[in-house]
Amino acid sequence: MIITLMIVVFVVGYAAIALEHPIKVDKAASALIIGGLGWGLFAFSGIDHHTLTHEIQHHIVDIAEILFFLLGAMTIVELVDAHQGFSIITDKITTNKKVYLIWILSVITFFFSAVLDNLTTAIVMAALLPKLIKDKETLWLFAGVLILAANAGGAWSPIGDVTTIMLWIGGQVSAANIVTAVIVPSIVCAVVPLIYLSFKLKGDVERPVDTELAEHKKNPTTPFERNLIFYLGVFGLLFVPVFKTVTHLPPYVGMLLSLGVLWLVTEIIHRSKNHEQKSQLSVIGVLRKVDTPTIFFFLGILLAVASLQSAGQLDIVAKYLDTTFNGQTAEGIYIINVIIGLLSSIVDNVPLVAGAMGMYPIAEAGMYAADGMFWEFLAYCAGTGGSVLIIGSAAGVAVMGILKIDFIWYLKNISFLALIGYAAGAMTYILMQ
């Protein structure tokens, strides 16, 4: 009875997360409720206190590693943005040709996502686009394509997407292997929609007038400071996988080290500025802009999935998938992962991947071993499948909120592009095996 109630709570809570905008309840609130209720109900399932404590402590360590990593990464990116460091790249974009511009922005977004993570990159690009494009229809089209590029770019990097971060931290994939195994399918996923659009897009974009001048006037940083923080931030993020490889410490330790160095540097270079300027450019000031609700959302949803894992429900689902699609064969793994990818367009990919990690323990050898085919293909499918609907990825939801993109408009104009890119990338991975 209790276990059934746990599933009901999870399903209802998940529906609330998926319907965040219609019901006007932030998904973080729903996630925290189902996370807390899940463990609360599990405590009454007949499990003894000692085992219960051991279970939640085991999960909370894994969850904390992910959250500390994300908090550090988001703070670094916000710090770079506060110094307008990203203008180093965007200021060099001068073309007005629609085809050229969409290719340039997509390439930038693709590789930015690999370094900064797709959510952060999507937010940065969504803030940039209104400075480059005036027409709303064209703006939305570019934004939709950049969502595809952001998700594709995040899938092949160990720090590019929350789901890939989870798999990397969990030991399912290594940094070097995920890059080599998934980068080609991810490139195909991003390029196929662009090739299709290249035959359809005509003419130039109309740029808005005088939008950048006022913003630059507000920026109290010098070109030297802007360059220093940008390059230090990018180097700090790239340093994390190297630090993990050399020390074998969890990735969040390297991320916090990078944040600490940037924090020290900003304190030194801004120490002579007035209080108002320092508050905009210091880590303490920047922390106010970090997307804390997203952190709480991940905490809640990961706790909820962990409770179902401890209750044994994920094992049941795993056995069902294995039985239905023969998950011990390569063909079965392809089908299971493609389904997970398409499901992630309806529901968030984070709990889907968390669920898969709970359902399938890391094997000693074979397709479910560390760096095995199942985990590689899962990283690709979960990372890119969410692009099919705008609510299916954190990047999509963020851009939707910033630029007020209509769900139905995205469905009509972007979903097909996302689907052909996703399918082309999946076929590429399968053919590479």
N, C-alpha and C positions, 0 to 999 in steps of 0.2 A: 504493500500500500504506500509506504513512505517513498520507495524508489519510483513508483508510478507518479506520485505527486511531484517529485524532483523533476521528472521529465516534463510534466505539465507546466510547472513554473518556468522551466527553461524555454519551452516552446512559446508560451505567452510573452515572456520577457523578450525573446528574440523577435517576435512580431512587433512589439513596441519599438525595438531598435530599428527594424526595417521601415516602420511607418513613422519615424522620428518627425518628419516635417508635417505630415497631415495632422498628427495628434498633438504637435507642438510640445513635445517632451524630449529634452536632450537625451541622446542615447547613453551618455555616461550615467545618468540617474538610473535608467533601466538596467544597465549592466551591473552596477553596484548592488542593486536590489536582488537580481537573480544570483549574483555571486554570494552574497550574504545568506540569502534564503536557501540556496543549494547546500551549503555546508551546515546551516542550521537544521535543515530537515535530515541531512545525513547523520547528524549527531543523535537523532532519535530512531535510527534504523536498527538498533541493537548492537552496534559496534562498541567495543570497550574504549574507555577514555584514553588509555595509553596508545592504542592503535590509531585512534582518531587524531591525537596530537602529533604522532609520528607522520601520518599521512599529510596533514596540512603543512607541517614544517618542511617536509620534503618538497612539496609543490611551491611553497612561498619563496624558497631559495631560487628556484628556476625563474619564477615570475619577477622577483626583485632584480635579477640580473638583466632581464629584458627592459624593465622600467628605468633602471639607473642608466643603462645604455642610451635609451631614447631621450631621457631628460638631458643628458650631457650633449647629445648630438643636436637636439632642438635648440639648446642654449647657444651653442657655437654658431649655428646658422643664423639665429636671431641677432647675435652680436655682429656678424658679418653684414647682415642686412641693415642694422642700425648705423653702421659706418658707410652705408651705400656701396659696399664692396662689389656687389653684383653689377654695378654700372660700368665696371671695367670691361665687361664683356658686352653688355647691351648697348653701350654708347657707340660701339664699333659697327652696329647694324645700321646700314644706310639705305639699302635697297627698298624700293616700294613695289616691286613686282610680286604679285601674290604667290606664284609658284616658287620663286627664289626664297621669299621670306618664310613660307611655311616649311621649306626644307631646312633652312638655316636654324629657325627656332626649334624644329623637331630634333635636329642633331644636337643642339645645345641642351635641350631638355633631356634627351636620352642619356647623355654622358653626365650631366649634372645629377640626374637621379641616381646614377651608380655611385656617386661620391657623397651626395648630400641626403639622400633618400627621396623617394618619389613624392611623398606628401609635401615635404618642404619645398621641393622644386616646383611642384604644381602651384603652391601658394605664391612663390616668387614670380613665376611666369604669369599667373593670373593678375598679379599687381602690375606687371610690366605691359601686358597686352593693351590696356586702354591708353597707354602712352604712345603706342605704335599704330593703332587702328581705331578709326572713328565710327564706322558703320557697324551697327549692332549685329546684323546677320553674319557679316564677315568675322567679326570679333568672336562670336559664339562658335563658328566653324573652326577657326584657329584654336580656340580653347579646347574644343572637343578632340581635335587631332593631337594636341599637346598632352591631354590626359592619356591617350594611347601611348605616346612616346614616353611619358613619365613612368607608366606602369611597366612597359617593356624594358626600359632602362634600369628599373629597380630590380627586376627579376633575376638578373645574372650577377649581381654584386652582393657580397655578403653583408653590406651595410646599406643596400639600396631600397629594401622593402622590409616592413615589419615581419612579414612571413619568412623571408630569407634570413633575416636576423635571428628569428626564433630557431630556424633549422640549423643555422651556424652555431649559435650559442648552445643548442641542445646536442651538438655533436653529430647530427645526421649528415651534414655536409661540411667540407673544409673549404677555406677561402679560395685556394688556387683551383680546386676541382670544379666548384660551382661556376667560376668564371669561364673556364675552358669548355665545360659541358653545355652551358646554357646561352653563352653570348651570341652564337650564330643563330639559333632559333629566335632569340629576342630581337636581333637586328632584322630578321625576315619579318617578324611580327610588326615592327615599326615601319619598315620600308614598303611593304605591299600596299597598305592604305595610301601612302604618299604617292606611289606610282599611279594608282587608280585616280587620285585627285589631280595629278599633274596633267591629265588629259581633259579635265573638267574646268579647272580654275583658269580664268582669263583676266587680263587687265592688271591695274595697280590698286593698292590700298590707299584710302584717303586717311592721312594722318591728322590727328587733332593738333590744334595750335597752342603753343605756349604752355604746355602742361608740365614740362620738365623744369622750366626756369625757376618757378616758385619753390619747387621742391628742393632744388639744389641750394637755393638761398638759405633754407632752413638748416642745412647740414653744417654743423660746426667743425667738421673734420677737414684736414688738409689732404691733398692728393697722396702724400707720403703715408699718412695714417690709414687712408682708405686702402692703398695697395698692401701695406704691411699686414693689416688685419685679414684682408681677403686671402693672401697667400699663406699666412699662418693658419687660418681656419681650414683651408683646403688641405694643407700639409698635415694638420692635426688629425683630420678625418682619415686621410690615407695612411697615416701612421698606425692607426688602430689595428688593422689586420697584421701588419708587420710585427707590432709589439706582442700580439697574441701568439704568433708563430714562434717568436724567439723565446718568450718567457713561459708559454703554455698557461698563462693566467687568463681568467675570463675576459672577454672583450670590453666589458664596462670599466675595468681598471685602466686600460689604455685610453678610453674615451674620457674618463675623469681626469687623467693626467694631462691630456691635450687641453681640456677645458681649464685646468689649473694654470697651465702655461699662458694661455690667452688671457685669462683673468689677470695674472701678474703683469703682462705686457700692457694691457689697457689701463691698469691702475697707474703704471709708470708714465705712459705717454700723455695721460689726461690729468696728471696731478696738479698742474698749474691752472687748469680751466676752472670757471666758476661752477657753483653747485648745480645750476640748471643744466648746463652743458654736460657735466659729468653724469648726472642722473639719466640722461638719454643714452650715454655711451658706455656706461659701466655694466658689468654683469648683473649687479644688483637691480639696476634699472631695467635691463633687458628681461630679467626673469619674470617681470610683470606681464610681458607679452608672450611668454611661452604658452603653448596650447595645453594648459593643465587639464581641461576636461578630457582631452584625448588620452592623456596618461591614466586618468581615472577610468575611462572606458576600457582600456586594455587591462587594467587591474581587475575590474569587475568581470569581464568576459573570460579572462584566463582563469580566474577563481571558479567561475561557473563550470567551465569545461573540466577543470581539475576535479571538482566534486563528482561529476558524472564518471570521470575516469576511475576515481577511487571506489565509486559504487559499482563498477563493473559494466556499465552500460555501453561504453565505447568498445569493449571487447565483443559484445554481442553484435554491434554494428559491423565491426571488422569481419567477424565470422560470416555475417550475411553477405557482405560484399565479396568476400573470398569465394563463398559458395556460388553466388549468382554469376559472377564474372570470372571465376577461376583466377583469383589474385596471385597465385603462385606461378603464373605464366607471364611472359612479356606482354602478350596481347591483352590479358586481363588487367595488368598494371596500366597499360595505355588507356583502356576504357575507364577504369576507376578514376584516374587523374584528370582525364578530359571532363568527366562528369563533375568532379570537385571544382574544376576551373569554371564551368558554366554555372554551377550552383553559387559560386562566389560573386556572380553578377547580380544575384538576388539577395544573398546574405553576405555579411562581411567575411573576407577571406581569413581574418585572424582566427576566429573560433574554428573554422574548417580545418586549417592547418594544425591548430592546437589539438583538435579532435583526432586528426590523422596521426599526429605524434603520439597521442595517447593510445590509439587503436593498434598501432604497429610498432612494437619495440624494435630497437636496433639489433639486427642479427649479427652473428659472427662472420658470416660470409653470404654471398648471393645478392639478389636484387634489393633486399631490405637492409643490407649492411651499410655502415657509414660510407658515404659517397656512392651508394648503390643507385641503380637506375630509378627506383621508385621515388627516392628523395629528390634526385635531380629533376625529374619530370614534374614532380609536385611543385617544386620551386617555380618552374616555368608556368604551369597551368594556373596555380593559385595567384601568381603575380600578375598575369596578363588577362585571365578570364574575366576578372571584375570590370574590365573596360566596356563589356558589351552593354551594360546599363550604367547610367551616370551615378546611381546609388551603390554600385557594386564595389567601389574602391574608395579608400580614404581620400585619394587624390581627386577623384570625381566629385565626391561630396564637398570637398573644400572649394573647388573651382565653381561648382554649382551655387554655393553660398555666396562667394565673392562677386561673381558676374551675373547672378540671378538667372542662370540658364534653366529653361523649362524642360521638365522631364520628357514630355511627349516630343518636343522639338529634337532633343538628343536621340530619342528612340527612332525618329524618322530619318535623321540626317547623319548620325554617327554610328549607331549600333551595327549597321551592315559593314561599315569600314572596320570596326573592332572585330567583328566575327570573322571576316576573311583574313585579317591579320593573325588572329588567334589560331585559326585552322591551319594557315600556311606555316606558322612557327611550329605548331605541334607536329605537322607532317615532316618538317625539316628535322626535328629532334628524332623522330621515329626512323627516318631514312639514314640518320647518322649512326644508328646503333648497329 
